[in-house]
């Protein structure tokens, strides 16, 4: 698995060799082009029902196929985190989110086509209002889990595990 920054060798402007500075800035000494490498932004939803169970979705595709995940996904250009999450929830579960509350941000890595992308996940909470869920898109299945039923070793990515840990810690205190 290759770290994403190692794929940038030549300047997109003048084709000169690039130089890496501090692991995040890529500089071209020839034409002074600067490229700031930033994580890909994602969203995740921690949604509880009236029985205090959390909705998890089972991933249909790699990476982490058949692992449990929080619903959400990548933020598109010119899209806010809230717009992205509402779109993703509609695509994945065919429900409409009303109220969202920001919960926290979490970093992780997303392996895709032999490249390891760093991600920054913006997690939100919401209450499930009973709308009929039908899985679509990249979701294989869904289930509501009690707090004790959630097994972190079966959760997809580091950011999702950490968000769930933080949430469970907060609701149990």
C-alpha positions as a Markdown table, in Angstrom:
| # | Residue | x | y | z |
|---|---|---|---|---|
| 1 | Unk | 0.0 | 0.0 | 0.0 |
| 2 | Unk | 1.5 | 3.3 | -1.1 |
| 3 | Unk | 1.2 | 6.5 | 0.9 |
| 4 | Unk | -0.6 | 9.0 | -1.3 |
| 5 | Unk | 2.1 | 11.7 | -1.2 |
| 6 | Unk | 4.7 | 9.3 | -2.8 |
| 7 | Unk | 2.6 | 9.3 | -6.0 |
| 8 | Unk | 3.4 | 13.0 | -6.7 |
| 9 | Unk | 6.8 | 13.1 | -8.6 |
| 10 | Unk | 6.5 | 15.7 | -11.3 |
| 11 | Unk | 5.1 | 19.2 | -11.3 |
| 12 | Unk | 1.7 | 19.5 | -13.0 |
| 13 | Unk | 2.7 | 23.0 | -14.2 |
| 14 | Unk | 6.3 | 22.7 | -15.6 |
| 15 | Unk | 7.0 | 18.9 | -15.3 |
| 16 | Unk | 10.0 | 19.6 | -13.0 |
| 17 | Unk | 10.8 | 17.2 | -10.1 |
| 18 | Unk | 8.8 | 17.9 | -7.0 |
| 19 | Unk | 10.3 | 18.3 | -3.5 |
| 20 | Unk | 8.4 | 17.3 | -0.3 |
| 21 | Unk | 8.4 | 19.7 | 2.7 |
| 22 | Unk | 7.1 | 18.6 | 6.1 |
| 23 | Unk | 5.2 | 15.7 | 4.7 |
| 24 | Unk | 2.2 | 17.8 | 3.5 |
| 25 | Unk | 3.6 | 20.5 | 1.2 |
| 26 | Unk | 4.9 | 19.6 | -2.2 |
| 27 | Unk | 7.0 | 22.3 | -3.9 |
| 28 | Unk | 8.5 | 22.7 | -7.3 |
| 29 | Unk | 11.9 | 24.3 | -7.1 |
| 30 | Unk | 11.8 | 25.1 | -10.8 |
| 31 | Unk | 8.5 | 27.1 | -11.1 |
| 32 | Unk | 7.7 | 27.5 | -7.4 |
| 33 | Unk | 4.4 | 25.7 | -7.7 |
| 34 | Unk | 3.1 | 24.7 | -4.2 |
| 35 | Unk | 0.6 | 21.9 | -3.6 |
| 36 | Unk | -0.8 | 21.5 | -0.2 |
| 37 | Unk | -1.9 | 17.9 | 0.5 |
| 38 | Unk | -4.9 | 17.7 | 2.7 |
| 39 | Unk | -7.0 | 14.8 | 3.9 |
| 40 | Unk | -10.2 | 13.7 | 2.0 |
| 41 | Unk | -13.2 | 14.8 | 4.1 |
| 42 | Unk | -15.9 | 12.3 | 5.0 |
| 43 | Unk | -19.0 | 12.3 | 7.2 |
| 44 | Unk | -20.5 | 9.7 | 9.5 |
| 45 | Unk | -23.9 | 9.5 | 11.3 |
| 46 | Unk | -24.4 | 8.1 | 14.8 |
| 47 | Unk | -28.2 | 7.5 | 14.8 |
| 48 | Unk | -30.0 | 6.1 | 17.8 |
| 49 | Unk | -33.5 | 4.8 | 18.0 |
| 50 | Unk | -35.9 | 5.1 | 20.9 |
| 51 | Unk | -34.5 | 1.8 | 22.4 |
| 52 | Unk | -31.1 | 3.5 | 22.6 |
| 53 | Unk | -29.7 | 1.3 | 19.9 |
| 54 | Unk | -27.2 | 2.6 | 17.2 |
| 55 | Unk | -27.7 | 2.0 | 13.5 |
| 56 | Unk | -24.8 | 0.4 | 11.8 |
| 57 | Unk | -24.6 | -0.5 | 8.1 |
| 58 | Unk | -22.7 | -3.5 | 6.6 |
| 59 | Unk | -20.3 | -2.5 | 3.8 |
| 60 | Unk | -21.2 | -4.1 | 0.4 |
| 61 | Unk | -17.8 | -3.4 | -1.3 |
| 62 | Unk | -14.1 | -3.3 | -0.5 |
| 63 | Unk | -12.3 | -1.8 | 1.4 |
| 64 | Unk | -13.6 | -3.5 | 4.5 |
| 65 | Unk | -16.3 | -5.5 | 2.7 |
| 66 | Unk | -18.8 | -7.0 | 5.2 |
| 67 | Unk | -17.5 | -4.9 | 8.1 |
| 68 | Unk | -20.0 | -2.8 | 10.1 |
| 69 | Unk | -19.8 | 0.9 | 9.5 |
| 70 | Unk | -21.6 | 4.1 | 10.4 |
| 71 | Unk | -23.6 | 5.4 | 7.4 |
| 72 | Unk | -22.0 | 8.4 | 5.6 |
| 73 | Unk | -19.4 | 8.9 | 3.0 |
| 74 | Unk | -17.1 | 11.3 | 1.1 |
| 75 | Unk | -17.9 | 15.0 | 0.8 |
| 76 | Unk | -18.3 | 16.3 | -2.7 |
| 77 | Unk | -16.9 | 19.6 | -4.0 |
| 78 | Unk | -19.2 | 22.6 | -3.2 |
| 79 | Unk | -21.0 | 20.5 | -0.6 |
| 80 | Unk | -21.2 | 21.2 | 3.2 |
| 81 | Unk | -20.7 | 18.4 | 5.6 |
| 82 | Unk | -24.4 | 18.5 | 6.5 |
| 83 | Unk | -25.5 | 18.4 | 2.8 |
| 84 | Unk | -23.1 | 15.5 | 2.2 |
| 85 | Unk | -24.4 | 13.5 | 5.1 |
| 86 | Unk | -28.0 | 14.1 | 4.1 |
| 87 | Unk | -27.3 | 13.1 | 0.5 |
| 88 | Unk | -25.4 | 9.9 | 1.7 |
| 89 | Unk | -28.1 | 8.9 | 4.0 |
| 90 | Unk | -30.7 | 9.3 | 1.3 |
| 91 | Unk | -28.6 | 7.3 | -1.1 |
| 92 | Unk | -27.7 | 4.5 | 1.3 |
| 93 | Unk | -30.8 | 4.1 | 3.4 |
| 94 | Unk | -33.5 | 6.0 | 1.5 |
| 95 | Unk | -34.5 | 8.1 | 4.5 |
| 96 | Unk | -34.5 | 11.9 | 5.0 |
| 97 | Unk | -32.5 | 13.4 | 7.9 |
| 98 | Unk | -34.1 | 16.3 | 9.8 |
| 99 | Unk | -31.9 | 17.4 | 12.7 |
| 100 | Unk | -28.2 | 16.9 | 12.8 |
| 101 | Unk | -25.9 | 17.7 | 15.7 |
| 102 | Unk | -22.1 | 17.9 | 15.2 |
| 103 | Unk | -20.3 | 15.3 | 17.4 |
| 104 | Unk | -16.6 | 15.4 | 16.5 |
| 105 | Unk | -13.9 | 15.0 | 14.0 |
| 106 | Unk | -11.7 | 11.9 | 13.5 |
| 107 | Unk | -8.8 | 10.9 | 11.2 |
| 108 | Unk | -8.2 | 7.6 | 9.5 |
| 109 | Unk | -6.8 | 6.0 | 6.4 |
| 110 | Unk | -8.8 | 4.8 | 3.4 |
| 111 | Unk | -7.1 | 2.2 | 1.3 |
| 112 | Unk | -8.2 | 2.4 | -2.4 |
| 113 | Unk | -6.5 | 0.9 | -5.4 |
| 114 | Unk | -3.2 | 0.4 | -3.6 |
| 115 | Unk | -3.1 | 4.0 | -2.4 |
| 116 | Unk | -3.6 | 4.9 | 1.3 |
| 117 | Unk | -5.6 | 8.1 | 1.5 |
| 118 | Unk | -5.7 | 10.0 | 4.8 |
| 119 | Unk | -9.3 | 11.0 | 5.7 |
| 120 | Unk | -10.9 | 13.4 | 8.1 |
| 121 | Unk | -14.3 | 12.3 | 9.2 |
| 122 | Unk | -16.9 | 14.8 | 10.6 |
| 123 | Unk | -19.3 | 12.8 | 12.8 |
| 124 | Unk | -22.9 | 13.9 | 13.6 |
| 125 | Unk | -25.7 | 12.5 | 15.7 |
| 126 | Unk | -29.4 | 12.2 | 15.0 |
| 127 | Unk | -32.4 | 10.4 | 16.3 |
| 128 | Unk | -34.1 | 7.8 | 14.2 |
| 129 | Unk | -37.7 | 8.8 | 13.7 |
| 130 | Unk | -39.1 | 5.5 | 12.4 |
| 131 | Unk | -38.9 | 6.1 | 8.6 |
| 132 | Unk | -38.9 | 2.9 | 6.5 |
| 133 | Unk | -35.2 | 2.1 | 5.7 |
| 134 | Unk | -34.3 | 0.4 | 2.4 |
| 135 | Unk | -30.7 | -0.3 | 1.7 |
| 136 | Unk | -29.2 | 1.0 | -1.6 |
| 137 | Unk | -25.8 | 2.1 | -3.0 |
| 138 | Unk | -22.9 | 0.5 | -1.2 |
| 139 | Unk | -24.8 | -0.8 | 1.8 |
| 140 | Unk | -25.4 | -4.6 | 2.0 |
| 141 | Unk | -27.5 | -4.6 | 5.2 |
| 142 | Unk | -28.2 | -2.6 | 8.3 |
| 143 | Unk | -29.0 | -3.3 | 11.9 |
| 144 | Unk | -29.7 | -1.5 | 15.2 |
| 145 | Unk | -27.2 | -2.6 | 17.9 |
| 146 | Unk | -27.5 | -2.1 | 21.7 |
| 147 | Unk | -24.4 | -0.4 | 23.2 |
| 148 | Unk | -23.2 | -3.8 | 24.5 |
| 149 | Unk | -23.6 | -5.5 | 21.2 |
| 150 | Unk | -21.2 | -3.3 | 19.3 |
| 151 | Unk | -18.0 | -5.2 | 18.7 |
| 152 | Unk | -15.2 | -2.7 | 17.7 |
| 153 | Unk | -13.1 | -5.4 | 16.1 |
| 154 | Unk | -15.9 | -5.8 | 13.5 |
| 155 | Unk | -16.1 | -2.0 | 12.8 |
| 156 | Unk | -14.6 | -0.8 | 9.5 |
| 157 | Unk | -12.1 | 2.0 | 10.0 |
| 158 | Unk | -10.2 | 3.7 | 12.8 |
| 159 | Unk | -12.2 | 6.9 | 12.6 |
| 160 | Unk | -15.5 | 5.1 | 13.0 |
| 161 | Unk | -14.2 | 3.0 | 15.9 |
| 162 | Unk | -13.0 | 6.1 | 17.7 |
| 163 | Unk | -16.2 | 8.0 | 17.1 |
| 164 | Unk | -18.2 | 5.1 | 18.4 |
| 165 | Unk | -15.9 | 4.7 | 21.5 |
| 166 | Unk | -16.3 | 8.5 | 22.2 |
| 167 | Unk | -20.0 | 8.3 | 21.8 |
| 168 | Unk | -20.4 | 5.3 | 24.0 |
| 169 | Unk | -18.2 | 6.9 | 26.7 |
| 170 | Unk | -20.3 | 10.1 | 26.5 |
| 171 | Unk | -23.7 | 8.3 | 26.8 |
| 172 | Unk | -22.5 | 6.1 | 29.7 |
| 173 | Unk | -21.2 | 8.9 | 31.9 |
